[in-house]
């Protein structure tokens, strides 16, 4: 009670002395600091667990412990989520999109820390997923909860969620521009002069504090020794197309595998065993799949000879078979989707951000090594194409070409490859768009009609909810009511709409006062007619789960003033007024379009 009073006083003081604009900037700085702390804690958890478990493993032979560690990690994560969190925290970025689309940017308080612990356990023990999506969820939750604490409006809450996501990406990769672009492309927060400065403050703050916590070293080891040449444009275009198909394979494979694991939802231990065995077997065969796999990508980026690249086969059955390098890399590309799906599907916690980078790096190396081995054309440097493959597959999976370009450029200092990066990402994006118009994060929400887009009209309809427009101040009447009693009910009503319901509350029809106005004052008819004889079928009946786009469409088709809302059993839940819904729509368009 005392805490609540303290926050009330703090809110009153803030309202009196600090403007909403100023408070937004203060909160954006705070979000940047906290997101960088969360990123540091998560990376520390993962690093310490991996050092403890794999530090003494041999490179020249297979390691049987790979068959055990991933299963233990997933089981620990499952227990943590079931008994401590007691909520679904998987698919971090999708959950952020869902919160923006359906809950006015409200994320639960536990999301500020639960994903850090759960994904730390999963990845540390070998789960083949990424830490980026959990950190994005954490950063967004920090922004959402700080905004709710200071009672910011829904528009500002959405901006703070975007600040949290941008700070998370900027902090974990030390890439401020990529953080900004990610928020615009993936979370689809519109860039205005009002939103640019807070997001930039969060990104820069998170990057600076991440450098303080973790040093200035980059996540990937890359030194540009072979710049872009014009004659390499055709292989760059082909790499982009190849990355698009790899990305589509990744997305479709993930969707299919998730569907398979979803069928086992009622049998969590069976799901855990099946997914755990699949994951541990794949990691035993291909140790590069262990955890995020960034160390394996670094081998491909920093290596210059076959001997250097062959070290990615250390600890596997392929060790010592130099002639099988291409086969190993190709098998890793194909199996990564199953390893990632098995990790999340069996109860682990992690994202697809890192897997898309990982599979892109391996796909880029595979493409360039194959090209050079068979001397298809001019020589292309494997390190450069590994880097560009990361950007290409990320673009295909996330539908975010600018994020792919700037993230890879910032991560590696590879701005000398900006032109080929753009060629690869554009080629990948255009090719992917032919087959799939949504990113892996937006796919589920798009199918449900709950996806925020940069299209203002659709964004407003998505943000509007049935609960916010449904009205319940109606007077239902029974079908056997005499006309005289109906007139009395009409005099008590504030609108022209009277629903007719039976004893169970099922909608039978409606009374439209405008249609019976010519007989309503003829008292000699009061006992001759009943409501059943005067009622009519509604022009349309809205379902309580209908999207606002469907609601608007039915109003346009029927030109009705009011339409009833019923549940799946036909029971009346209320009605929606055309005037009310259009007034709210116009206000939200105005708010969303305001600078």
C-alpha distance (Angstrom), angle and dihedral (degrees) to the residues before:
residue distance angle dihedral
X1 . . .
X2 3.82 . .
X3 3.82 90.4 .
X4 3.80 90.6 51.6
X5 3.81 90.8 50.8
X6 3.81 91.0 48.7
X7 3.81 91.5 53.2
X8 3.80 90.6 47.3
X9 3.81 89.9 54.4
X10 3.80 91.0 45.9
X11 3.81 90.4 50.7
X12 3.82 91.4 48.8
X13 3.81 91.1 49.8
X14 3.82 91.0 47.7
X15 3.81 92.3 49.6
X16 3.80 91.0 50.8
X17 3.81 99.4 43.6
X18 3.83 109.7 21.0
X19 3.79 124.4 54.6
X20 3.80 121.8 -134.7
X21 3.80 89.9 -110.8
X22 3.81 92.7 52.9
X23 3.80 92.0 45.0
X24 3.80 90.5 51.5
X25 3.81 90.5 55.3
X26 3.81 92.0 47.8
X27 3.80 91.3 49.4
X28 3.81 92.1 46.9
X29 3.81 89.4 56.9
X30 3.82 91.1 47.4
X31 3.80 91.0 49.0
X32 3.81 90.4 52.3
X33 3.81 91.6 53.4
X34 3.83 94.8 46.1
X35 3.83 93.8 44.7
X36 3.82 90.8 53.3
X37 3.82 89.7 49.5
X38 3.80 90.1 51.5
X39 3.82 91.2 49.1
X40 3.81 91.0 49.9
X41 3.82 92.7 49.0
X42 3.81 92.7 48.4
X43 3.80 94.2 48.5
X44 3.80 90.2 46.6
X45 3.82 91.8 52.2
X46 3.81 91.8 48.8
X47 3.82 94.1 45.2
X48 3.80 95.4 47.7
X49 3.81 93.8 47.9
X50 3.81 92.8 47.3
X51 3.82 92.9 48.1
X52 3.79 89.8 49.7
X53 3.81 94.1 49.0
X54 3.81 104.1 34.9
X55 3.80 105.1 22.7
X56 3.81 93.9 99.7
X57 3.81 99.0 38.9
X58 3.81 118.5 125.8
X59 3.81 120.7 -115.8
X60 3.81 97.5 -154.8
X61 3.81 98.7 59.9
X62 3.78 142.5 35.0
X63 3.78 118.1 -82.7
X64 3.80 115.2 -136.8
X65 3.79 91.6 -165.0
X66 3.82 87.3 75.2
X67 3.81 85.4 73.9
X68 3.81 90.8 60.1
X69 3.81 110.7 32.2
X70 3.85 98.6 65.5
X71 3.82 92.5 49.6
X72 3.82 91.0 50.0
X73 3.82 91.0 49.4
X74 3.79 94.1 50.0
X75 3.81 91.5 46.5
X76 3.81 92.0 51.3
X77 3.80 89.9 48.0
X78 3.81 91.0 49.1
X79 3.82 91.5 52.0
X80 3.82 91.6 46.8
X81 3.80 93.0 51.3
X82 3.82 94.7 42.6
X83 3.79 99.8 45.7
X84 3.82 104.6 24.4
X85 3.81 108.9 26.9
X86 3.83 98.6 26.1
X87 3.78 92.1 -168.7
X88 3.80 138.8 88.7
X89 3.82 109.4 -95.2
X90 3.81 100.9 164.5
X91 3.83 124.8 115.7
X92 3.80 92.9 35.4
X93 3.81 99.9 -170.5
X94 3.81 92.3 43.2
X95 3.81 88.5 53.4
X96 3.81 89.9 52.5
X97 3.81 90.4 51.3
X98 3.81 89.4 47.1
X99 3.81 91.9 51.1
X100 3.81 91.2 50.5
X101 3.80 91.7 47.5
X102 3.80 101.9 42.8
X103 3.79 111.9 14.4
X104 3.79 105.0 43.1
X105 3.83 89.6 -105.7
X106 3.81 94.7 -57.1
X107 3.82 113.8 151.8
X108 3.78 123.3 179.2
X109 3.79 120.3 -101.8
X110 3.81 94.3 -119.8
X111 3.82 89.3 62.0
X112 3.82 86.3 74.6
X113 3.82 90.2 72.5
X114 3.81 113.3 1.9
X115 3.82 96.5 80.0
X116 3.81 91.3 50.9
X117 3.80 93.0 57.8
X118 3.81 96.3 38.1
X119 3.80 95.8 48.1
X120 3.82 90.9 41.6
X121 3.81 89.6 58.7
X122 3.80 93.5 43.1
X123 3.81 97.6 47.9
X124 3.80 96.0 35.6
X125 3.80 90.7 58.3
X126 3.81 91.3 47.7
X127 3.80 106.6 -85.6
X128 3.81 106.2 162.8
X129 3.80 96.5 -129.3
X130 3.79 137.6 96.3
X131 3.79 135.4 -99.3
X132 3.80 94.6 -143.3
X133 3.82 99.6 81.6
X134 3.84 93.0 48.8
X135 3.81 89.7 49.6
X136 3.82 90.7 48.2
X137 3.82 88.4 52.8
X138 3.81 89.7 47.0
X139 3.81 93.5 49.0
X140 3.80 92.4 45.5
X141 3.81 90.8 48.6
X142 3.81 90.2 51.2
X143 3.81 89.1 52.6
X144 3.80 93.0 45.6
X145 3.80 95.4 48.1
X146 3.80 94.7 44.9
X147 3.79 88.5 50.6
X148 3.80 91.9 49.4
X149 3.81 90.7 46.7
X150 3.80 90.7 57.1
X151 3.83 91.9 39.5
X152 3.79 96.6 -119.2
X153 3.81 117.7 176.4
X154 3.83 122.1 -100.8
X155 3.80 94.1 -99.9
X156 3.82 91.7 53.9
X157 3.82 90.3 43.8
X158 3.81 89.5 57.2
X159 3.80 89.4 50.8
X160 3.82 91.8 49.6
X161 3.80 90.6 50.3
X162 3.80 87.0 53.0
X163 3.81 89.9 49.0
X164 3.80 89.7 53.3
X165 3.80 93.3 50.0
X166 3.81 92.5 46.2
X167 3.81 91.6 47.8
X168 3.81 90.7 50.0
X169 3.81 93.2 54.5
X170 3.80 92.7 41.1
X171 3.80 91.8 48.4
X172 3.79 99.5 44.8
X173 3.84 93.4 46.3
X174 3.84 99.3 26.3
X175 3.79 86.3 -126.3
X176 3.85 112.6 128.9
X177 3.82 97.6 176.7
X178 3.81 91.3 49.8
X179 3.82 89.2 51.5
X180 3.79 91.4 53.8
X181 3.81 94.3 45.6
X182 3.83 92.0 45.5
X183 3.80 91.0 58.1
X184 3.80 91.8 50.3
X185 3.81 96.8 44.9
X186 3.80 104.5 34.5
X187 3.82 104.8 27.2
X188 3.81 89.7 32.7
X189 3.80 95.4 -139.8
X190 3.80 104.1 165.9
X191 3.80 115.8 -114.8
X192 3.81 111.8 -126.1
X193 3.78 131.9 151.3
X194 3.82 87.4 -99.0
X195 3.82 93.5 55.5
X196 3.83 101.1 35.8
X197 3.80 98.3 72.0
X198 3.86 98.1 47.0
X199 3.82 92.1 48.1
X200 3.81 91.6 47.5
X201 3.81 91.0 48.8
X202 3.82 90.4 52.3
X203 3.82 92.5 47.1
X204 3.80 96.3 47.4
X205 3.81 92.8 43.1
X206 3.81 92.5 49.9
X207 3.81 91.4 47.7
X208 3.81 94.0 49.4
X209 3.80 93.6 48.3
X210 3.80 91.6 45.4
X211 3.81 88.9 55.2
X212 3.81 88.6 49.8
X213 3.82 92.0 50.2
X214 3.81 101.1 37.1
X215 3.81 106.8 19.7
X216 3.77 129.9 -114.1
X217 3.80 98.0 -74.5
X218 3.81 117.4 122.7
X219 3.78 123.7 -117.4
X220 3.82 89.9 -122.5
X221 3.81 129.8 44.7
X222 3.79 109.0 -130.7
X223 3.78 132.4 147.6
X224 3.78 118.4 -178.4
X225 3.79 108.4 -128.5
X226 3.77 100.2 150.8
X227 3.81 114.5 47.0
X228 3.78 128.3 -155.9
X229 3.78 119.4 -71.8
X230 3.79 127.0 -167.0
X231 3.81 94.4 -123.9
X232 3.81 89.2 62.3
X233 3.81 92.0 65.4
X234 3.86 95.4 95.9
X235 3.85 93.8 53.4
X236 3.83 88.7 46.2
X237 3.82 90.3 55.5
X238 3.81 90.8 46.0
X239 3.81 90.3 48.5
X240 3.81 89.0 53.8
X241 3.81 91.3 52.1
X242 3.82 90.5 46.0
X243 3.82 90.7 50.1
X244 3.81 89.7 50.5
X245 3.79 91.8 57.7
X246 3.80 91.7 43.9
X247 3.81 88.3 51.4
X248 3.81 91.8 48.7
X249 3.80 89.4 49.4
X250 3.79 88.9 51.3
X251 3.82 93.6 49.2
X252 3.79 96.5 44.1
X253 3.81 91.9 43.0
X254 3.81 91.6 50.5
X255 3.81 91.8 48.9
X256 3.82 92.9 49.7
X257 3.81 94.3 46.1
X258 3.80 92.6 46.4
X259 3.80 88.8 51.9
X260 3.79 89.6 52.6
X261 3.80 93.0 50.8
X262 3.82 91.5 43.6
X263 3.83 88.8 62.3
X264 3.81 87.4 61.8
X265 3.82 93.2 52.5
X266 3.82 92.1 114.3
X267 3.80 90.3 54.6
X268 3.83 104.2 51.7
X269 3.82 95.9 169.4
X270 3.80 92.0 50.3
X271 3.81 88.3 49.8
X272 3.80 90.8 48.3
X273 3.81 92.6 50.5
X274 3.81 94.5 46.3
X275 3.80 94.7 45.3
X276 3.79 93.8 40.5
X277 3.80 93.4 51.3
X278 3.81 91.6 47.0
X279 3.80 91.8 49.7
X280 3.81 97.1 44.1
X281 3.81 92.0 47.3
X282 3.80 91.9 51.6
X283 3.82 92.0 47.5
X284 3.82 90.6 48.6
X285 3.82 89.6 53.8
X286 3.82 95.3 39.1
X287 3.84 111.6 24.6
X288 3.83 89.1 -176.0
X289 3.82 85.9 78.3
X290 3.82 91.4 65.2
X291 3.81 110.7 117.1
X292 3.78 119.4 -34.6
X293 3.81 91.3 -23.5
X294 3.79 95.3 -141.1
X295 3.82 92.1 135.9
X296 3.81 89.6 60.4
X297 3.81 90.7 49.3
X298 3.81 88.9 51.1
X299 3.82 89.5 55.6
X300 3.81 89.2 57.6
X301 3.81 92.9 44.1
X302 3.80 97.8 47.5
X303 3.82 99.9 33.2
X304 3.81 119.9 102.4
X305 3.79 103.1 177.8
X306 3.79 138.9 41.5
X307 3.81 88.7 -105.4
X308 3.81 90.3 57.0
X309 3.80 94.0 48.4
X310 3.79 93.5 45.4
X311 3.80 89.8 68.6
X312 3.83 89.4 79.2
X313 3.82 85.8 73.5
X314 3.82 92.0 60.0
X315 3.79 113.7 129.0
X316 3.80 93.4 18.2
X317 3.79 137.1 102.4
X318 3.82 86.4 -104.5
X319 3.82 93.4 63.2
X320 3.80 112.2 129.7
X321 3.82 94.5 14.1
X322 3.79 99.0 109.5
X323 3.80 92.2 173.0
X324 3.81 90.8 63.0
X325 3.82 96.7 61.2
X326 3.82 95.1 107.3
X327 3.79 91.4 45.7
X328 3.80 90.7 50.5
X329 3.81 92.9 49.2
X330 3.82 91.8 47.2
X331 3.81 92.2 48.9
X332 3.80 90.5 50.2
X333 3.83 90.3 52.9
X334 3.81 90.7 51.4
X335 3.81 96.6 43.3
X336 3.82 98.6 44.2
X337 3.80 92.4 81.1
X338 3.82 91.0 55.4
X339 3.80 92.5 46.1
X340 3.82 92.0 51.2
X341 3.81 93.2 44.4
X342 3.80 91.9 47.5
X343 3.81 91.0 50.9
X344 3.79 95.9 52.9
X345 3.80 96.2 30.8
X346 3.79 94.4 55.1
X347 3.80 94.9 51.1
X348 3.80 106.1 -78.4
X349 3.79 125.0 129.9
X350 3.79 124.4 -129.3
X351 3.76 144.9 101.7
X352 3.79 140.6 -104.7
X353 3.81 95.3 -125.6
X354 3.82 95.3 89.9
X355 3.83 93.7 39.1
X356 3.81 89.5 56.1
X357 3.82 89.9 52.3
X358 3.80 91.1 45.3
X359 3.80 96.4 47.9
X360 3.82 89.4 43.7
X361 3.79 92.6 54.5
X362 3.80 92.4 49.1
X363 3.83 91.8 44.3
X364 3.83 91.3 50.5
X365 3.80 91.5 50.0
X366 3.82 91.3 46.0
X367 3.82 91.2 51.4
X368 3.81 95.2 47.6
X369 3.81 95.7 41.6
X370 3.80 90.7 49.9
X371 3.81 90.1 47.5
X372 3.81 93.2 51.2
X373 3.81 95.1 40.4
X374 3.79 92.6 57.9
X375 3.83 93.4 32.7
X376 3.80 93.5 -128.3
X377 3.78 92.2 169.8
X378 3.79 140.9 -44.0
X379 3.80 115.6 -2.0
X380 3.80 114.7 -91.1
X381 3.85 121.8 -162.8
X382 3.81 111.5 -114.8
X383 3.80 94.0 -147.2
X384 3.81 92.8 55.7
X385 3.77 93.4 46.7
X386 3.81 91.4 47.4
X387 3.78 87.2 56.4
X388 3.79 94.0 45.7
X389 3.81 90.9 46.6
X390 3.81 88.5 59.4
X391 3.79 90.4 55.1
X392 3.81 92.7 43.4
X393 3.81 98.0 52.8
X394 3.80 91.9 41.6
X395 3.80 88.4 53.7
X396 3.81 91.4 49.6
X397 3.81 94.9 47.0
X398 3.80 97.9 40.7
X399 3.83 99.4 30.1
X400 3.78 86.5 -131.4
X401 3.82 112.3 124.3
X402 3.82 95.3 167.6
X403 3.80 91.5 50.8
X404 3.80 89.8 50.7
X405 3.81 92.7 49.0
X406 3.81 99.1 45.7
X407 3.80 97.4 36.5
X408 3.79 93.6 54.9
X409 3.80 92.4 41.3
X410 3.82 92.3 50.6
X411 3.79 94.5 41.5
X412 3.75 94.8 55.1
X413 3.75 104.3 22.8
X414 3.78 84.2 -119.2
X415 3.80 97.1 146.3
X416 3.80 87.0 133.8
X417 3.81 85.7 72.2
X418 3.81 94.6 50.9
X419 3.82 93.7 114.6
X420 3.84 97.0 51.2
X421 3.82 89.6 41.2
X422 3.79 88.7 57.3
X423 3.81 92.0 47.2
X424 3.80 92.5 50.4
X425 3.82 94.9 44.9
X426 3.80 94.6 46.5
X427 3.81 91.5 48.0
X428 3.81 91.0 47.9
X429 3.81 93.2 47.0
X430 3.80 96.0 47.9
X431 3.80 92.3 46.6
X432 3.81 93.9 47.3
X433 3.81 92.1 48.5
X434 3.80 90.0 62.3
X435 3.80 90.4 64.3
X436 3.82 104.7 24.2
X437 3.82 127.3 24.0
X438 3.82 97.5 -171.0
X439 3.78 135.0 60.9
X440 3.79 122.1 -113.5
X441 3.81 88.2 -102.6
X442 3.80 96.5 49.7
X443 3.81 97.5 40.5
X444 3.82 97.0 90.0
X445 3.81 94.8 43.9
X446 3.80 92.4 45.6
X447 3.81 89.9 55.9
X448 3.81 89.2 52.4
X449 3.82 93.7 45.8
X450 3.82 91.2 -117.5
X451 3.78 101.0 114.8
X452 3.81 122.6 121.3
X453 3.81 111.6 -139.6
X454 3.80 137.2 179.5
X455 3.84 86.9 -105.2
X456 3.83 99.5 102.8
X457 3.82 95.1 -152.8
X458 3.81 93.6 52.2
X459 3.80 92.6 40.2
X460 3.81 91.2 55.8
X461 3.81 92.4 48.0
X462 3.80 89.4 50.2
X463 3.81 92.8 49.8
X464 3.81 92.1 49.3
X465 3.79 112.9 85.6
X466 3.79 131.7 -157.7
X467 3.81 89.9 -121.4
X468 3.81 91.4 58.4
X469 3.83 95.5 54.4
X470 3.82 105.1 32.0
X471 3.81 114.5 105.8
X472 3.80 124.0 -153.4
X473 3.81 103.8 -177.4
X474 3.80 93.7 106.4
X475 3.80 132.7 126.6
X476 3.80 111.2 -132.7
X477 3.80 117.2 -155.9
X478 3.80 131.9 -160.2
X479 3.83 120.6 -115.4
X480 3.85 94.6 -121.3
X481 3.81 94.5 53.3
X482 3.85 112.2 124.1
X483 3.77 118.4 -117.1
X484 3.82 91.1 -112.1
X485 3.80 91.8 59.0
X486 3.79 89.2 44.3
X487 3.82 90.2 58.6
X488 3.80 88.3 53.5
X489 3.83 90.3 52.2
X490 3.79 90.1 48.5
X491 3.80 90.2 55.1
X492 3.82 89.2 55.5
X493 3.81 94.4 48.7
X494 3.80 124.5 91.7
X495 3.80 96.0 -152.7
X496 3.78 143.8 39.2
X497 3.79 94.1 -106.2
X498 3.82 122.7 91.5
X499 3.80 116.6 168.3
X500 3.79 120.1 -146.2
X501 3.81 113.3 -138.8
X502 3.82 136.7 171.0
X503 3.82 126.2 -130.3
X504 3.83 91.3 -80.3
X505 3.81 91.7 54.0
X506 3.81 93.8 -109.4
X507 3.81 113.6 153.5
X508 3.82 111.3 -114.7
X509 3.78 101.2 168.9
X510 3.80 143.4 -52.8
X511 3.77 138.4 -97.4
X512 3.80 111.9 -135.2
X513 3.80 107.8 -164.4
X514 3.79 92.2 -155.0
X515 3.83 89.7 62.4
X516 3.83 96.1 52.9
X517 3.78 97.7 37.8
X518 3.83 91.9 108.3
X519 3.84 92.7 62.1
X520 3.78 103.0 27.8
X521 3.83 94.1 97.7
X522 3.81 97.4 43.0
X523 3.81 99.6 105.4
X524 3.80 93.5 -172.9
X525 3.82 88.0 69.1
X526 3.81 95.7 51.2
X527 3.82 94.4 97.4
X528 3.79 96.4 32.4
X529 3.81 98.7 66.2
X530 3.79 133.0 48.0
X531 3.78 130.5 -159.5
X532 3.81 90.3 -102.3
X533 3.81 89.6 62.7
X534 3.78 94.2 46.3
X535 3.80 101.0 41.7
X536 3.78 123.1 96.2
X537 3.79 137.3 -160.2
X538 3.80 112.4 -90.2
X539 3.81 115.1 -111.9
X540 3.79 87.6 -118.7
X541 3.79 138.4 -15.2
X542 3.81 119.2 -132.8
X543 3.80 120.8 -142.3
X544 3.81 117.2 -131.3
X545 3.83 88.8 -124.8
X546 3.82 96.3 47.6
X547 3.79 116.5 126.6
X548 3.79 117.2 -116.8
X549 3.78 89.2 -114.1
X550 3.83 88.7 61.0
X551 3.81 90.7 45.9
X552 3.80 92.1 52.9
X553 3.79 90.8 46.8
X554 3.83 92.0 53.7
X555 3.80 91.5 49.7
X556 3.80 90.4 51.6
X557 3.81 92.3 47.7
X558 3.83 96.0 47.3
X559 3.82 101.6 30.7
X560 3.82 85.8 -145.7
X561 3.81 123.0 161.9
X562 3.82 92.8 -143.4
X563 3.78 133.6 12.4
X564 3.82 126.1 -164.2
X565 3.82 122.1 -122.3
X566 3.82 118.9 -142.4
X567 3.80 135.7 177.3
X568 3.81 124.9 -121.3
X569 3.83 90.4 -82.5
X570 3.80 92.8 53.0
X571 3.82 95.8 -106.5
X572 3.79 114.4 147.8
X573 3.80 115.6 -108.9
X574 3.80 100.5 172.2
X575 3.77 138.7 -73.9
X576 3.77 139.2 -91.6
X577 3.78 122.5 -132.2
X578 3.78 118.8 -142.5
X579 3.81 91.7 -142.5
X580 3.83 92.8 50.4
X581 3.80 96.2 47.5
X582 3.81 93.8 46.9
X583 3.82 91.5 48.1
X584 3.80 90.9 52.5
X585 3.81 90.7 45.6
X586 3.81 92.5 53.2
X587 3.81 91.7 48.2
X588 3.81 92.9 50.5
X589 3.81 92.1 48.0
X590 3.80 88.3 51.8
X591 3.82 92.4 48.2
X592 3.80 93.7 45.4
X593 3.79 92.9 48.0
X594 3.82 94.9 46.9
X595 3.79 116.2 109.4
